[in-house]
Amino acid sequence: MAAAATTPTGQSASRGRIDKRQAILDAAFVVFARRGYAQAGVQEIAEVAGVAKPTIYNHLNDKETLFRHTLAAVSDAVLAENLAVVERLRNPGEDLRATLEDVAYRLIRSCCTEQSRSLRWLTYGQVAQFPDLMDVVVSRTSDQLGDALADRLARLSLSGHLRASDPATAAEQFLVLITGPMEGRTRLGTRKVSTAEMHTVAAAAVDTFLRAYGTPENP
């Protein structure tokens, strides 16, 4: 028996449900970031989302489920932004150092956004109550970013832009070279840093990275 075709009305209803769910998740992140998990109220989230309180329960059951889905959704958004940055390495051009510095700077800038900082704070703040959330967030952000970066670095090695090495290790070290200094400079995300500081960290990270992985053509 052939499946019934989806009507325009049905498509509209489905799209509306998806949009409403996204509005709830967006509002939840705003409120959780502002109040913290314990102090955040579902009623306030409903007001920010522009929906009735029961609508949130219809979509996401309870506050804990809402929190988990919110952090997962924001993690995916942060990852998508960072993956787009790493794609710059697909065609690095003639000046590999400049391209790597641009990638490092953009990753640093992404790490310093209000969204990224709030995601880290919420994850760290609830690690005792929801320890598994650390794995959820890290697997959706750092782990997948590391895999994508390793793939790009492996291709740069094959093309002769970088010396042969373990790409996973190279990617891990590249990311540590930019995130490590920024954790200190931002005081774990509690202090804003200037664009100049971001560029300084990016340049230093790439200089160290190329000393280890560069070729005579790309020192």
Contacts in CASP RR format, 6 or more apart in sequence:
PFRMAT RR
TARGET T0000
AUTHOR 0000-0000-0000
METHOD contacts of the structure
MODEL  1
MAAAATTPTGQSASRGRIDKRQAILDAAFVVFARRGYAQAGVQEIAEVAG
VAKPTIYNHLNDKETLFRHTLAAVSDAVLAENLAVVERLRNPGEDLRATL
EDVAYRLIRSCCTEQSRSLRWLTYGQVAQFPDLMDVVVSRTSDQLGDALA
DRLARLSLSGHLRASDPATAAEQFLVLITGPMEGRTRLGTRKVSTAEMHT
VAAAAVDTFLRAYGTPENP
6 14 0 8 1.000
17 59 0 8 1.000
20 49 0 8 1.000
20 51 0 8 1.000
20 55 0 8 1.000
20 59 0 8 1.000
21 59 0 8 1.000
21 60 0 8 1.000
22 73 0 8 1.000
23 49 0 8 1.000
23 50 0 8 1.000
23 51 0 8 1.000
24 45 0 8 1.000
24 46 0 8 1.000
24 49 0 8 1.000
24 51 0 8 1.000
24 55 0 8 1.000
24 56 0 8 1.000
24 59 0 8 1.000
24 60 0 8 1.000
24 66 0 8 1.000
25 66 0 8 1.000
25 69 0 8 1.000
25 70 0 8 1.000
25 73 0 8 1.000
25 74 0 8 1.000
26 49 0 8 1.000
27 45 0 8 1.000
27 46 0 8 1.000
27 48 0 8 1.000
27 49 0 8 1.000
27 50 0 8 1.000
28 40 0 8 1.000
28 45 0 8 1.000
28 49 0 8 1.000
28 66 0 8 1.000
28 67 0 8 1.000
28 70 0 8 1.000
29 70 0 8 1.000
29 73 0 8 1.000
29 74 0 8 1.000
29 115 0 8 1.000
29 118 0 8 1.000
30 48 0 8 1.000
31 40 0 8 1.000
31 41 0 8 1.000
31 44 0 8 1.000
31 45 0 8 1.000
31 48 0 8 1.000
32 40 0 8 1.000
32 67 0 8 1.000
32 70 0 8 1.000
32 118 0 8 1.000
32 122 0 8 1.000
33 114 0 8 1.000
33 118 0 8 1.000
33 121 0 8 1.000
33 122 0 8 1.000
34 40 0 8 1.000
35 41 0 8 1.000
35 44 0 8 1.000
36 122 0 8 1.000
37 67 0 8 1.000
37 122 0 8 1.000
37 125 0 8 1.000
37 126 0 8 1.000
37 129 0 8 1.000
40 63 0 8 1.000
41 63 0 8 1.000
42 53 0 8 1.000
42 56 0 8 1.000
42 57 0 8 1.000
42 63 0 8 1.000
42 66 0 8 1.000
43 53 0 8 1.000
45 56 0 8 1.000
45 66 0 8 1.000
46 52 0 8 1.000
46 53 0 8 1.000
46 55 0 8 1.000
46 56 0 8 1.000
49 56 0 8 1.000
56 66 0 8 1.000
60 66 0 8 1.000
60 69 0 8 1.000
64 130 0 8 1.000
67 126 0 8 1.000
67 130 0 8 1.000
68 130 0 8 1.000
68 133 0 8 1.000
68 136 0 8 1.000
71 119 0 8 1.000
71 122 0 8 1.000
71 123 0 8 1.000
71 133 0 8 1.000
71 136 0 8 1.000
71 137 0 8 1.000
72 136 0 8 1.000
72 137 0 8 1.000
72 140 0 8 1.000
74 115 0 8 1.000
74 118 0 8 1.000
74 119 0 8 1.000
75 119 0 8 1.000
75 136 0 8 1.000
75 137 0 8 1.000
75 140 0 8 1.000
75 141 0 8 1.000
76 140 0 8 1.000
77 115 0 8 1.000
78 110 0 8 1.000
78 115 0 8 1.000
78 116 0 8 1.000
78 119 0 8 1.000
78 141 0 8 1.000
79 140 0 8 1.000
79 141 0 8 1.000
79 144 0 8 1.000
79 145 0 8 1.000
81 110 0 8 1.000
82 107 0 8 1.000
82 110 0 8 1.000
82 141 0 8 1.000
82 145 0 8 1.000
83 144 0 8 1.000
83 145 0 8 1.000
83 148 0 8 1.000
85 103 0 8 1.000
85 106 0 8 1.000
85 107 0 8 1.000
85 110 0 8 1.000
86 103 0 8 1.000
86 107 0 8 1.000
86 145 0 8 1.000
86 148 0 8 1.000
86 149 0 8 1.000
86 152 0 8 1.000
87 152 0 8 1.000
88 99 0 8 1.000
88 102 0 8 1.000
88 103 0 8 1.000
88 106 0 8 1.000
89 99 0 8 1.000
89 100 0 8 1.000
89 103 0 8 1.000
89 149 0 8 1.000
89 152 0 8 1.000
89 153 0 8 1.000
89 155 0 8 1.000
89 156 0 8 1.000
90 152 0 8 1.000
90 155 0 8 1.000
92 99 0 8 1.000
92 100 0 8 1.000
92 156 0 8 1.000
92 161 0 8 1.000
93 99 0 8 1.000
96 156 0 8 1.000
96 161 0 8 1.000
96 162 0 8 1.000
96 210 0 8 1.000
96 218 0 8 1.000
97 206 0 8 1.000
97 210 0 8 1.000
97 218 0 8 1.000
100 206 0 8 1.000
100 209 0 8 1.000
100 210 0 8 1.000
101 199 0 8 1.000
101 202 0 8 1.000
101 203 0 8 1.000
101 206 0 8 1.000
102 202 0 8 1.000
104 174 0 8 1.000
104 177 0 8 1.000
104 178 0 8 1.000
104 201 0 8 1.000
104 202 0 8 1.000
104 203 0 8 1.000
104 205 0 8 1.000
104 206 0 8 1.000
105 198 0 8 1.000
105 199 0 8 1.000
105 202 0 8 1.000
107 175 0 8 1.000
107 178 0 8 1.000
108 178 0 8 1.000
108 182 0 8 1.000
108 198 0 8 1.000
108 201 0 8 1.000
108 202 0 8 1.000
109 198 0 8 1.000
110 116 0 8 1.000
111 178 0 8 1.000
111 179 0 8 1.000
111 182 0 8 1.000
112 182 0 8 1.000
112 186 0 8 1.000
112 189 0 8 1.000
112 192 0 8 1.000
112 193 0 8 1.000
112 198 0 8 1.000
117 189 0 8 1.000
119 137 0 8 1.000
119 141 0 8 1.000
120 189 0 8 1.000
121 189 0 8 1.000
123 133 0 8 1.000
123 134 0 8 1.000
123 137 0 8 1.000
126 133 0 8 1.000
127 133 0 8 1.000
127 134 0 8 1.000
142 175 0 8 1.000
145 175 0 8 1.000
146 168 0 8 1.000
146 171 0 8 1.000
146 172 0 8 1.000
146 175 0 8 1.000
147 168 0 8 1.000
147 171 0 8 1.000
149 171 0 8 1.000
149 174 0 8 1.000
149 175 0 8 1.000
150 167 0 8 1.000
150 168 0 8 1.000
150 170 0 8 1.000
150 171 0 8 1.000
151 167 0 8 1.000
153 162 0 8 1.000
153 167 0 8 1.000
153 170 0 8 1.000
153 171 0 8 1.000
153 174 0 8 1.000
153 213 0 8 1.000
154 167 0 8 1.000
156 162 0 8 1.000
157 163 0 8 1.000
157 164 0 8 1.000
157 165 0 8 1.000
157 167 0 8 1.000
160 215 0 8 1.000
160 217 0 8 1.000
161 215 0 8 1.000
161 217 0 8 1.000
161 218 0 8 1.000
162 170 0 8 1.000
162 213 0 8 1.000
162 214 0 8 1.000
162 215 0 8 1.000
162 218 0 8 1.000
163 213 0 8 1.000
163 214 0 8 1.000
163 215 0 8 1.000
165 213 0 8 1.000
170 209 0 8 1.000
170 213 0 8 1.000
173 209 0 8 1.000
173 212 0 8 1.000
174 205 0 8 1.000
174 209 0 8 1.000
177 204 0 8 1.000
177 205 0 8 1.000
177 208 0 8 1.000
177 209 0 8 1.000
178 201 0 8 1.000
178 202 0 8 1.000
178 205 0 8 1.000
181 201 0 8 1.000
181 204 0 8 1.000
181 205 0 8 1.000
182 193 0 8 1.000
182 198 0 8 1.000
182 201 0 8 1.000
183 189 0 8 1.000
185 191 0 8 1.000
185 193 0 8 1.000
185 197 0 8 1.000
185 201 0 8 1.000
186 192 0 8 1.000
186 193 0 8 1.000
210 218 0 8 1.000
210 219 0 8 1.000
END
